[in-house]
C-alpha cells in the first residue's frame, strides 16, 4: 500500500494463493447440471443459518408466499411488512421435528401490473434477541426486500415460433480469413461480429430465426463473462459499428438477436470493482464484501469474477439501464441472462419491467438450472428458461445409451407439465458442457437422432454453433470446459450429411405449425421405440424414434402401415386435414 491505495497486483497474488488452497469440487460427468442446484441449496442453507428463508417468489399457481424458520428458534409470529400497508400475518404449518418450520400467507394486495416490495420478519419470543428477517441467501441487516408483480405479462408471442442459433463470437469466423487451427482452448482465436454477419446465410439455412451471441461487451477473455464495462462493445469484435451492422443484417433476414447479459458478477478489471477496492464507500457497496478490501464473494469461487450485490437498489438500476442500452442503442430483441440462481429475486421483476418499457416484445431468457420447484417460481419474472433437464435426459438416453425409450417417454410426459407460464429453450449442448458428439463417442447417427427429437419437440430449440456440422472436442470438459468452444468448422471440414439433416429439420419446423406450436402426446413407448404426435388445428405430425442399434418395426395408431426404423433411426410423418400421413424425413 502507498498513499492510502491498494497494490492491485499484490492483492491479486494474495487471492490467487488463497484460492489455490481451496479443495476443488470433485468432477462428475455433466457436472454443470448440478452446479446451480448446489447454488440454490447453498443459498437456502445460508438463509436458514441466519434464521429464516424465503425464495422471494410466490409458489407457482398458488398465490402464496412460503417462508421457513430454523427449527431451534422460538418464534411467536411471522409478518409480511409492506410500506404504506397494514402488516400481514403468515400462518405456521404443523412442525416436524428437526425440520424448519414452514409459514405461509397470501401475496400482498397489488393492482394488476403493479409491483409491491415487501419484507418478512420473524418475531422471537425473546424481546431482547436480535431481530430475524427472512432472506433468500445471506441475512441482511434490516431485512431483505422482495418484489412481487401482480398479473405480469406473458412471454412474447414470437418465441413460440423461434429456432435459435448460439454463437461464441471469438470462435466462429472473421472476414476474409480462417481462424487458427485449434491449440490452447482458452486462447483468443480472433472471431468477429463481421465474421458472423458474413455467415448469416449458413445460420438462416438451418431455419434459425434467432441469433444468440456470447457477451459482446469489453472483456479480456475469449468468453466474455468477465466483462470490464457494461456498455462498450469489445474492440476485438469490431466495436459498436460492427454490432450495428450485424443486427441490421439479421433484421433484414427477419432474424432476431439476443445478447448475453451478466448481472451476477463482473470481471476484476471492471472499473466499478477497481473503484470498490481503491475507494471503498459507495463503490464497495456494489459488491459483496465480507471484509473490505480483501475478502469478497465471487462466482463459483473464481476470484476474478467478483459478485455484484444485486439486492441493492442502486445496483439493480445500473444493471437495468445497461440492459436497456443494448436494446435502444443497437436494436437487439432480448437478452440471455447468465447465472440466474445467483441473482437477487427482486432484480428479475425490475429487469423485465424495465426492458418492456423500451421494447414491449423483449425476450428475457434465463440460464436457470436446478430444482424444478425452484425454477417454476420464475414464471412472470423471466419469459423463458433453458430446459437443462431435457438436455440431461437426452444426453443420457441418446448420447450415452443409458436410458430406455419408455423411461425417457415417462419422464417427458411428466416434464411437459412442470413449468406453466415459462417458455423453454431446449438444447443438446452449449458452451458450458461437453458437446453432444463427444458424449456420443463421435457417433453421428446418435446426434442425428437427438437432433430429430430436439427439433420436433415443443419449445425454442437452440443449436450450438458447430453441432450441426460435426464439431466435437479433443478432451473432456472436466479438464477444461473451453474444449467445447473450439473454432467453427467451415468448407471441407464440415460433415455435409449431418448439416443437410439439420437443414431439413429446420425447414420442416419452419413449415409446420404443429411442430412449432402444437400439443404433444405420446402414442407409443417401449424399451426401444418412442413415438409421439404433435397437433394443432387440422395439422398432425407423428415422430417415431428408435433408441436402439437394431432395426425396429412398429404398428402405430392412425398409421395405415407399420413404421420401419433403422438402427438409431427416425421417421417424421405429417398430414393436413384428412390427407394420409406422408413421410417427411
C-alpha positions in Angstrom: 0.0 0.0 0.0 1.1 3.6 -0.6 -0.7 6.8 -0.1 -3.8 5.1 1.1 -4.1 3.0 -2.1 -4.0 -0.7 -2.7 -1.4 -2.6 -4.7 -3.8 -4.5 -7.0 -1.1 -6.8 -8.3 -0.2 -7.9 -4.7 -3.8 -8.1 -3.8 -4.5 -10.4 -6.8 -1.5 -12.6 -5.9 -2.8 -13.0 -2.3 -6.2 -14.0 -3.6 -4.8 -16.5 -6.1 -2.7 -18.0 -3.4 -5.7 -18.4 -1.0 -7.8 -19.8 -3.8 -5.2 -22.4 -4.7 -5.6 -23.8 -1.1 -9.4 -24.4 -1.5 -10.0 -28.0 -2.4 -11.7 -28.3 -5.8 -15.1 -29.8 -6.2 -14.9 -33.5 -7.3 -15.6 -33.7 -11.0 -18.7 -35.5 -12.2 -20.0 -36.2 -15.7 -22.1 -33.3 -16.9 -21.5 -31.6 -13.5 -22.8 -28.4 -14.9 -26.3 -29.6 -14.3 -25.6 -30.0 -10.6 -23.9 -26.6 -10.2 -26.9 -24.3 -10.0 -28.9 -26.8 -7.9 -25.9 -26.7 -5.5 -26.1 -22.9 -5.5 -29.8 -23.0 -4.7 -29.1 -25.4 -1.8 -26.3 -23.2 -0.5 -28.4 -20.0 -0.6 -31.1 -21.9 1.3 -28.7 -23.1 3.9 -27.1 -19.6 4.3 -30.6 -18.0 4.9 -31.6 -20.6 7.5 -28.3 -20.2 9.3 -29.3 -16.6 9.7 -32.8 -17.7 10.9 -35.3 -17.6 8.1 -35.5 -18.4 4.4 -37.9 -17.0 1.7 -37.3 -17.7 -2.0 -38.6 -14.2 -2.9 -41.1 -15.6 -5.3 -44.7 -16.9 -4.9 -45.4 -20.6 -5.1 -46.4 -21.3 -8.7 -50.2 -21.3 -9.2 -51.0 -20.9 -5.5 -50.7 -17.2 -4.9 -48.9 -18.0 -1.6 -45.7 -16.8 0.0 -43.8 -19.5 1.9 -41.1 -18.9 4.5 -39.1 -21.3 6.6 -37.7 -20.7 10.1 -34.9 -22.6 11.7 -36.3 -25.2 14.0 -34.4 -24.1 17.1 -35.8 -20.6 17.1 -38.7 -19.8 19.4 -40.9 -17.7 17.1 -44.2 -16.1 18.0 -45.2 -14.8 14.6 -44.1 -14.1 11.0 -45.3 -10.8 9.5 -45.4 -9.5 6.0 -44.3 -5.9 6.0 -45.1 -3.5 3.2 -44.6 0.3 3.3 -48.0 2.0 3.5 -50.0 -1.2 4.1 -51.2 -3.0 7.2 -48.9 -5.7 8.5 -49.9 -9.1 7.1 -49.7 -12.4 9.0 -48.2 -15.7 7.9 -49.6 -18.9 9.4 -47.4 -21.8 10.6 -47.8 -25.4 9.3 -47.6 -28.3 11.8 -44.0 -28.5 12.9 -41.8 -31.5 12.0 -39.1 -32.3 14.5 -35.6 -31.3 13.2 -37.0 -29.6 10.1 -37.5 -25.9 9.5 -41.0 -24.6 10.4 -42.9 -23.6 7.3 -45.1 -20.5 7.4 -47.4 -19.3 4.6 -49.6 -16.4 3.7 -51.2 -14.7 0.7 -49.2 -12.4 -1.6 -49.6 -8.7 -0.7 -52.6 -7.0 -2.3 -51.4 -5.4 -5.5 -53.1 -3.8 -8.5 -52.7 -5.7 -11.8 -49.4 -4.7 -13.5 -48.1 -3.0 -10.3 -45.2 -4.0 -8.1 -45.2 -4.3 -4.3 -42.0 -4.6 -2.3 -42.1 -6.4 1.0 -40.1 -7.9 3.8 -40.8 -10.9 6.0 -39.9 -10.6 9.8 -39.8 -13.4 12.3 -40.8 -12.2 15.7 -38.9 -14.0 18.5 -40.4 -14.5 21.9 -37.2 -13.2 23.5 -37.8 -9.5 23.2 -34.1 -8.8 23.7 -32.9 -11.0 20.9 -31.6 -9.6 17.6 -34.4 -9.2 15.0 -34.6 -12.0 12.4 -35.6 -11.3 8.8 -36.2 -13.8 6.0 -33.7 -13.8 3.1 -33.1 -15.9 0.1 -29.4 -16.2 0.9 -27.1 -14.1 3.3 -29.1 -12.4 6.0 -29.4 -8.6 5.6 -29.5 -6.1 8.4 -33.0 -4.6 8.4 -34.3 -7.4 6.2 -34.1 -8.3 2.5 -36.5 -6.5 0.2 -38.5 -8.8 -2.1 -40.7 -7.7 -5.1 -44.0 -9.1 -6.3 -45.6 -8.1 -9.6 -49.3 -8.7 -10.0 -50.5 -10.2 -13.3 -47.2 -9.9 -15.2 -47.5 -10.1 -19.0 -46.8 -13.5 -20.7 -43.7 -14.2 -22.7 -43.6 -12.5 -26.2 -45.7 -14.4 -28.8 -42.8 -14.7 -31.2 -40.8 -17.1 -29.0 -43.3 -19.8 -29.9 -42.1 -19.8 -33.5 -38.4 -19.4 -32.7 -35.4 -21.5 -33.6 -32.2 -20.2 -32.2 -28.5 -20.4 -33.1 -25.9 -19.8 -30.4 -22.5 -18.3 -31.4 -19.3 -17.9 -29.4 -18.1 -14.8 -31.1 -14.3 -15.4 -30.7 -14.6 -18.9 -32.1 -16.9 -18.5 -35.2 -15.4 -16.6 -38.1 -13.6 -13.5 -39.3 -13.9 -11.8 -42.7 -11.7 -13.0 -45.4 -9.5 -15.4 -43.4 -9.8 -18.6 -41.4 -9.4 -18.8 -37.7 -6.2 -20.5 -36.4 -6.2 -24.3 -36.0 -7.1 -25.4 -32.5 -4.4 -25.0 -30.0 -4.8 -23.7 -26.4 -8.6 -23.9 -25.8 -8.6 -20.7 -23.7 -6.6 -18.6 -26.2 -8.1 -15.8 -28.4 -8.9 -17.0 -31.9 -10.0 -13.8 -33.5 -13.6 -14.3 -34.4 -15.5 -11.0 -35.0 -19.1 -9.7 -35.4 -18.5 -9.0 -39.1 -17.4 -12.7 -39.4 -20.8 -13.7 -38.1 -22.5 -11.3 -40.4 -20.8 -12.8 -43.4 -22.2 -16.3 -42.4 -25.8 -15.4 -41.7 -26.8 -17.4 -44.7 -25.4 -20.5 -43.1 -27.5 -19.8 -39.9 -30.6 -18.9 -41.9 -30.2 -22.1 -43.9 -30.8 -24.1 -40.7 -34.2 -22.4 -40.4 -33.0 -20.3 -37.5 -34.7 -17.0 -36.9 -33.0 -16.0 -33.7 -29.3 -15.4 -33.2 -27.8 -15.5 -29.6 -24.4 -14.0 -29.2 -21.9 -14.7 -26.4 -21.1 -11.5 -24.4 -20.2 -8.6 -26.7 -19.1 -6.2 -24.0 -15.5 -5.4 -23.3 -13.6 -8.3 -21.8 -10.0 -9.7 -21.8 -11.1 -13.3 -22.4 -12.4 -15.5 -25.2 -15.8 -16.0 -23.5 -16.6 -12.5 -22.2 -18.2 -13.4 -18.9 -15.5 -11.4 -17.1 -16.6 -8.1 -18.6 -14.9 -4.9 -17.7 -17.5 -2.4 -19.0 -21.3 -2.7 -19.1 -21.7 -0.5 -22.2 -18.7 -0.9 -24.6 -18.6 -3.4 -27.4 -15.3 -5.3 -27.3 -12.9 -3.7 -29.9 -11.6 -7.1 -30.9 -15.0 -8.0 -32.2 -15.3 -4.8 -34.3 -16.8 -2.4 -31.7 -20.1 -0.6 -31.8 -20.3 -0.2 -35.6 -19.8 -4.0 -36.2 -22.6 -4.8 -33.8 -24.9 -2.4 -35.5 -24.1 -3.9 -38.9 -24.7 -7.4 -37.6 -28.1 -6.6 -36.0 -29.2 -4.7 -39.1 -28.2 -7.6 -41.4 -30.0 -10.1 -39.1 -33.2 -8.0 -39.1 -33.1 -7.8 -42.9 -33.5 -11.6 -42.8 -36.3 -11.5 -40.2 -33.8 -12.9 -37.6 -33.9 -11.6 -34.1 -30.8 -11.0 -32.0 -30.3 -11.9 -28.3 -27.3 -10.6 -26.4 -25.7 -12.3 -23.4 -26.2 -10.3 -20.2 -24.2 -11.0 -17.0 -25.9 -9.4 -13.9 -24.4 -11.7 -11.2 -20.8 -10.6 -11.4 -18.2 -8.6 -13.3 -14.5 -9.1 -14.1 -12.0 -8.0 -11.6 -10.8 -5.4 -14.1 -14.2 -3.7 -14.2 -14.0 0.0 -13.3 -16.6 -0.5 -10.6 -14.6 -3.2 -8.9 -11.4 -1.2 -9.2 -13.1 1.7 -7.5 -14.5 -0.6 -4.9 -11.0 -1.8 -4.0 -9.4 1.6 -4.1 -12.1 3.8 -2.7 -14.5 1.8 -0.5 -17.6 3.8 0.4 -20.3 3.8 -2.3 -18.3 1.8 -4.8 -17.7 -1.1 -2.4 -21.5 -1.3 -1.8 -21.9 -2.5 -5.4 -20.1 -5.8 -4.4 -20.5 -8.4 -1.7 -17.5 -7.9 0.6 -17.1 -10.0 3.8 -14.2 -7.8 4.8 -13.1 -4.9 2.6 -10.9 -4.9 0.6 -9.5 -8.5 0.7 -12.5 -10.8 1.0 -15.5 -10.8 -1.3 -17.9 -13.3 -2.7 -17.3 -14.4 -6.2 -19.0 -16.6 -8.8 -18.1 -20.3 -8.3 -15.2 -19.3 -6.1 -13.4 -17.9 -9.1 -11.7 -14.8 -7.6 -11.5 -13.0 -11.0 -15.4 -12.8 -11.0 -16.5 -10.7 -8.0 -20.2 -10.9 -7.3 -22.4 -7.8 -7.5 -24.8 -7.1 -4.7 -28.0 -7.4 -6.8 -30.2 -6.8 -3.8 -29.0 -3.2 -3.7 -31.5 -0.8 -5.4 -28.6 1.2 -7.0 -27.0 -1.9 -8.4 -30.4 -3.1 -9.8 -30.9 0.3 -11.6 -27.4 0.3 -13.0 -28.0 -3.2 -14.4 -31.4 -2.4 -15.8 -30.1 0.8 -17.5 -27.2 -1.2 -19.0 -29.6 -3.8 -20.4 -31.9 -1.1 -21.8 -28.9 0.4 -23.5 -28.3 -2.8 -25.6 -31.9 -2.7 -26.8 -32.1 1.0 -27.6 -28.6 1.7 -28.9 -28.3 -1.5 -31.1 -31.9 -2.6 -31.6 -31.5 -6.1 -30.2 -34.5 -8.1 -29.4 -33.8 -9.6 -26.0 -31.2 -10.9 -23.6 -30.0 -14.2 -22.3 -29.2 -13.8 -18.6 -26.3 -15.6 -17.1 -26.4 -17.5 -13.8 -29.9 -16.7 -12.7 -29.6 -18.7 -9.4 -27.0 -16.2 -8.0 -29.1 -13.1 -8.5 -31.5 -11.4 -6.0 -35.1 -12.5 -7.0 -36.4 -8.9 -6.9 -34.0 -7.9 -9.7 -35.9 -10.0 -12.2 -39.0 -8.1 -11.6 -37.2 -4.8 -12.2 -35.3 -6.0 -15.2 -38.3 -7.5 -17.1 -40.4 -4.4 -16.4 -37.5 -2.1 -17.4 -36.9 -3.8 -20.7 -40.6 -3.9 -21.6 -40.8 -0.1 -21.2 -38.4 0.3 -24.1 -39.4 -2.7 -26.1 -42.7 -4.4 -25.3 -41.9 -7.7 -27.0 -38.4 -8.2 -25.5 -37.4 -11.7 -24.5 -35.8 -12.3 -21.1 -34.2 -15.8 -21.3 -32.6 -17.1 -18.1 -29.8 -19.6 -17.6 -31.5 -21.3 -14.7 -30.8 -24.9 -13.8 -31.5 -26.9 -10.7 -34.6 -27.9 -8.7 -37.9 -27.9 -10.7 -40.0 -26.4 -7.8 -37.5 -23.6 -7.6 -37.4 -22.9 -11.3 -41.2 -22.9 -11.7 -41.3 -19.8 -9.5 -39.6 -17.8 -12.2 -42.8 -17.7 -14.2 -43.7 -14.0 -14.6 -40.2 -12.9 -13.7 -38.4 -14.4 -16.7 -40.0 -15.1 -20.0 -38.2 -18.4 -20.6 -35.5 -20.6 -19.1 -33.2 -23.2 -20.6 -34.5 -26.8 -20.4 -31.4 -28.3 -18.9 -33.3 -31.3 -17.5 -34.3 -32.2 -21.0 -30.7 -31.8 -22.2 -29.5 -34.1 -19.4 -32.0 -36.9 -20.2 -31.5 -36.7 -24.0 -27.7 -37.0 -23.4 -28.2 -39.9 -21.1 -30.6 -41.7 -23.4 -29.3 -40.9 -26.9 -25.7 -39.9 -26.5 -24.8 -42.5 -23.8 -27.5 -45.1 -24.5 -28.2 -45.4 -20.8 -32.0 -45.0 -20.8 -34.7 -47.0 -22.4 -37.2 -45.3 -24.7 -40.1 -46.0 -22.3 -38.2 -44.5 -19.4 -37.5 -41.3 -21.4 -41.1 -41.1 -22.5 -42.4 -41.5 -19.0 -40.1 -38.7 -17.7 -41.1 -36.4 -20.6 -44.8 -36.9 -20.1 -44.4 -35.6 -16.5 -41.9 -32.9 -17.5 -44.3 -31.4 -20.1 -46.4 -30.0 -17.2 -43.6 -28.7 -15.0 -43.2 -25.1 -15.9 -46.6 -23.4 -16.7 -46.1 -19.8 -17.8 -42.5 -20.2 -18.8 -41.1 -20.6 -22.3 -38.5 -23.3 -22.6 -35.3 -23.0 -24.6 -34.4 -26.6 -25.5 -30.8 -27.7 -26.3 -28.4 -30.7 -26.8 -25.3 -28.9 -25.7 -23.8 -25.4 -25.1 -20.6 -23.6 -24.2 -20.5 -24.9 -20.6 -20.9 -28.6 -21.2 -19.3 -31.4 -23.2 -20.6 -31.3 -26.8 -23.2 -33.9 -27.6 -21.0 -35.6 -30.3 -18.2 -36.0 -27.7 -20.7 -37.6 -25.3 -21.8 -39.9 -28.1 -18.3 -41.1 -28.7 -18.3 -39.5 -32.2 -21.4 -41.4 -33.3 -23.1 -39.1 -35.8 -26.2 -41.3 -36.0 -26.8 -40.7 -32.4 -26.5 -36.9 -33.0 -28.9 -37.1 -35.9 -31.5 -39.0 -33.8 -31.1 -36.4 -31.0 -31.5 -33.5 -33.4 -34.7 -35.1 -34.8 -36.0 -35.2 -31.2 -34.9 -31.7 -30.4 -36.4 -30.0 -33.5 -39.8 -31.8 -33.2 -40.4 -31.2 -29.5 -42.2 -28.1 -28.0 -40.1 -25.2 -27.0 -37.5 -22.9 -28.7 -34.7 -25.2 -29.9 -31.2 -23.8 -29.6 -28.4 -25.1 -31.9 -24.9 -24.5 -30.5 -22.6 -23.4 -33.3 -20.8 -26.3 -34.9 -23.0 -29.1 -33.6 -24.8 -29.1 -37.0 -21.5 -29.8 -38.9 -19.9 -32.3 -36.6 -17.7 -30.1 -34.4 -16.5 -32.0 -31.3 -13.6 -31.6 -28.8 -10.3 -33.2 -28.0 -10.7 -33.9 -24.3 -13.3 -34.0 -21.6 -14.7 -30.7 -20.4 -13.9 -31.7 -16.8 -10.3 -31.0 -17.7 -11.0 -27.7 -19.5 -14.6 -26.7 -20.4 -13.3 -24.4 -23.2 -12.7 -27.6 -25.1 -16.4 -27.3 -26.0 -15.6 -23.9 -27.7 -13.2 -24.9 -30.4 -13.2 -22.9 -33.7 -16.1 -23.4 -36.1 -15.6 -25.9 -38.9 -16.0 -24.5 -42.4 -15.9 -25.8 -46.0 -14.5 -29.2 -46.5 -14.1 -29.8 -42.7 -17.9 -29.9 -42.3 -19.9 -33.1 -42.2 -22.2 -32.3 -45.1 -24.6 -35.2 -44.4 -25.2 -34.0 -40.8 -25.6 -30.4 -42.0 -28.2 -31.5 -44.6 -30.1 -33.3 -41.8 -30.2 -30.2 -39.6 -31.2 -28.1 -42.6 -34.1 -30.5 -43.4 -35.3 -30.4 -39.8 -35.2 -26.7 -39.7 -37.2 -26.3 -42.9 -39.7 -28.9 -41.6 -40.2 -27.0 -38.3 -40.4 -23.7 -40.1 -43.2 -25.0 -42.3 -45.2 -26.8 -39.6 -47.4 -25.0 -37.1 -47.9 -28.3 -35.4 -44.1 -28.7 -34.7 -43.8 -25.1 -33.6 -47.0 -24.6 -31.5 -48.8 -27.9 -31.3 -49.6 -30.0 -28.3 -47.6 -33.2 -27.7 -48.8 -36.6 -26.7 -47.1 -40.0 -26.5 -48.6 -42.6 -28.8 -46.1 -45.5 -28.2 -43.2 -46.1 -25.9 -41.4 -49.4 -25.2 -37.8 -50.4 -24.5 -36.6 -49.4 -28.0 -39.1 -47.1 -29.7 -40.6 -43.8 -28.6 -43.4 -42.2 -30.8 -45.4 -39.1 -30.2 -47.8 -36.8 -32.0 -47.7 -33.0 -32.4 -51.0 -31.5 -33.3 -52.7 -28.1 -33.8 -55.9 -27.3 -35.6 -56.1 -29.6 -38.6 -52.4 -30.5 -38.8 -50.8 -33.5 -37.1 -47.3 -34.8 -37.1 -46.1 -38.2 -35.8 -42.5 -38.7 -34.9 -41.0 -42.1 -34.3 -37.5 -42.6 -32.8 -35.5 -45.8 -32.5 -33.4 -45.6 -29.3 -31.7 -49.0 -30.1 -28.9 -50.0 -32.5 -31.1 -52.7 -34.1 -33.8 -52.2 -36.7 -37.4 -51.9 -35.3 -40.9 -52.3 -36.8 -44.0 -51.0 -35.0 -47.7 -50.5 -35.6 -48.7 -47.0 -34.6 -52.3 -45.7 -34.1 -53.6 -43.7 -37.1 -50.9 -45.1 -39.5 -52.1 -47.4 -42.2 -48.8 -49.3 -42.4 -46.2 -50.2 -39.8 -43.3 -47.8 -39.4 -39.9 -49.2 -40.2 -36.9 -47.7 -38.3 -33.3 -48.5 -39.0 -30.7 -48.6 -36.2 -30.9 -45.3 -34.3 -33.4 -44.4 -37.0 -36.3 -41.9 -37.1 -39.4 -41.1 -39.1 -41.3 -37.9 -39.2 -44.7 -38.1 -40.8 -47.3 -35.4 -41.2 -50.9 -34.9 -42.5 -53.1 -31.9 -43.1 -56.9 -32.2 -42.8 -58.0 -35.6 -44.0 -54.9 -36.5 -46.0 -53.0 -39.7 -45.2 -49.7 -39.4 -43.3 -46.8 -38.6 -45.6 -43.2 -39.3 -44.6 -41.2 -36.1 -44.3 -37.8 -37.3 -43.0 
